Amino acid sequence: MSLLFACILQAQTKIFKEVGEEISTQIKAITQDNGLVGYLAFTRLEKADADSFNYRITVMDENLNDIGTLNFRETNLELQAVSFEGDVLCLGYIESPLTNVLSGKEARKVNKSGASSQVMVQFINLSGKILKTYNTNVELTPRPIAVRGSFSYKTISYLKHSIQIKNVAGTGFCLFYGDESKKEILLFDTKGNKLRDKHISADATNYYLMATGANFYLLTKISGFAPEGGYVVYSYSSTDPTSEYKYELKDKQGDWFKVLTFDNDPVTGKAYLAGCIINPDRAKDFATAHDYAKNPYLGVFTLSLGNTNKDVEVNYSYWNNEKMPGISGVGFFADKSFYVKYATAFKDYGGNTVFAGAALFEKRFLGASKYKLTDAVFVMQDHKGGLKLDNNIPCDESNYFIPAVEVDAFDKKSFYRVINPEIKTHYMIIDDEKHIYIYNVNSQKLERTIPHKDGNVKTTVYPAKEGHIMVSEYNRKEKYTRFSIEGVH
């Protein structure tokens, strides 16, 4: 294998032509310190022989300029994660013949062959040299898939807890994965040497890896009496193996937190979490419009992590005490006639936390209520716990529905954040059912509106480099995908 690096040009548009029905290109962001530094296109080409495929990796900078291309032949691979530190790329794959869709006969044949499944970690430097490859055996989980038009089933196997990779500044990379029998965090240096192997005993349903400076964290979630709660964060140090602590995400009364975001503060650099405070009396009632009217949440919180358990700081904003101007005791914004279905949150450069979500609009008629999802809503928490409606902007609206209907069935909004640190400005991408909206949170201005479909072209927008977005245009008729980096304006 060889990685040949090209001269950097200034193009910000790239087209991937799909020359066969089975050939497709997957784009993954290359991240460093939770910021985007480039892109990696992973293309599975034609089958090389009975047991292997041809693959191509194209490494691009933040402007989609080609930096290098890696062509290689390998057994069945699934790329799951990419990160960057110290001029080294760290790639995490699942290597297994079982990740294909197999019939029962094919699956039995693979199992009898003794072929193993592995997590494969590859380290590549910017000179095109593969520094090291790390492999460890894993047990994949089978899942049956019904065959359309028949009563038979096929099987696909997957890693129970997917690979996550974060760079650890000044050290290298931390990697998490989990199968049916074990969960591990691996710590590597930038040469690919394994520094630490941490077995995770916490039995959770979900795991989220984060890194800040020399520290890294594992956020775990269990399902229990409070289905939206059950979060515990574990803190580790890359420099001191003995420096560890865990913190249950609850308030002083023991009420669980619902986590909306886990990120780095743009001012202090510290890791923080933000979300909703769950009402213990309504912990299982949060799905329908009727549930929202009965106050499933008591307020919102922002929690900053430190080096020890005692360093944790929490900022609370309770509306159930009816002391928040403009917000009722059940979280209803009376002047606007809506509740907020909170989706995400972030800290701005002024020390505030901005919570974003969809407006659940309530209309009363002859004593009865009906609901619809309308605007994108931004609610601001200041550093003293004050809470106010910052803005709401019109987006795609759902049809009206009755109180007993689950709100998720009508909620088509997804929220993604873009930051321009030079001018200390946050933008929000609101991906709705028919349109994509680009909103400037600082100026409270809608910058752009982009339709999802225009003839044969389907458009999707993702966060990109600082102050920019990536626009993906898929032309189904011509069988190509065009990626372009554009300003938010």
Secondary structure as GFF3:
##gff-version 3
##sequence-region A 1 489
A	DSSP	beta_strand	3	5	.	.	.	ID=ss1
A	DSSP	beta_strand	13	17	.	.	.	ID=ss2
A	DSSP	beta_strand	24	32	.	.	.	ID=ss3
A	DSSP	beta_strand	35	47	.	.	.	ID=ss4
A	DSSP	beta_strand	53	61	.	.	.	ID=ss5
A	DSSP	beta_strand	66	74	.	.	.	ID=ss6
A	DSSP	beta_strand	77	85	.	.	.	ID=ss7
A	DSSP	beta_strand	88	95	.	.	.	ID=ss8
A	DSSP	three_ten_helix	97	99	.	.	.	ID=ss9
A	DSSP	alpha_helix	104	113	.	.	.	ID=ss10
A	DSSP	beta_strand	117	125	.	.	.	ID=ss11
A	DSSP	beta_strand	130	138	.	.	.	ID=ss12
A	DSSP	beta_strand	141	146	.	.	.	ID=ss13
A	DSSP	beta_strand	153	158	.	.	.	ID=ss14
A	DSSP	beta_strand	161	168	.	.	.	ID=ss15
A	DSSP	beta_strand	172	178	.	.	.	ID=ss16
A	DSSP	beta_strand	183	189	.	.	.	ID=ss17
A	DSSP	beta_strand	194	199	.	.	.	ID=ss18
A	DSSP	beta_strand	206	212	.	.	.	ID=ss19
A	DSSP	beta_strand	215	221	.	.	.	ID=ss20
A	DSSP	beta_strand	231	237	.	.	.	ID=ss21
A	DSSP	beta_strand	244	248	.	.	.	ID=ss22
A	DSSP	beta_strand	257	264	.	.	.	ID=ss23
A	DSSP	beta_strand	271	278	.	.	.	ID=ss24
A	DSSP	three_ten_helix	280	282	.	.	.	ID=ss25
A	DSSP	alpha_helix	289	293	.	.	.	ID=ss26
A	DSSP	beta_strand	297	304	.	.	.	ID=ss27
A	DSSP	three_ten_helix	309	311	.	.	.	ID=ss28
A	DSSP	beta_strand	313	318	.	.	.	ID=ss29
A	DSSP	beta_strand	338	347	.	.	.	ID=ss30
A	DSSP	beta_strand	353	365	.	.	.	ID=ss31
A	DSSP	beta_strand	368	381	.	.	.	ID=ss32
A	DSSP	beta_strand	387	393	.	.	.	ID=ss33
A	DSSP	three_ten_helix	407	409	.	.	.	ID=ss34
A	DSSP	beta_strand	414	420	.	.	.	ID=ss35
A	DSSP	beta_strand	425	431	.	.	.	ID=ss36
A	DSSP	beta_strand	435	440	.	.	.	ID=ss37
A	DSSP	beta_strand	445	451	.	.	.	ID=ss38
A	DSSP	beta_strand	453	454	.	.	.	ID=ss39
A	DSSP	beta_strand	457	463	.	.	.	ID=ss40
A	DSSP	beta_strand	468	475	.	.	.	ID=ss41
A	DSSP	beta_strand	480	487	.	.	.	ID=ss42
###
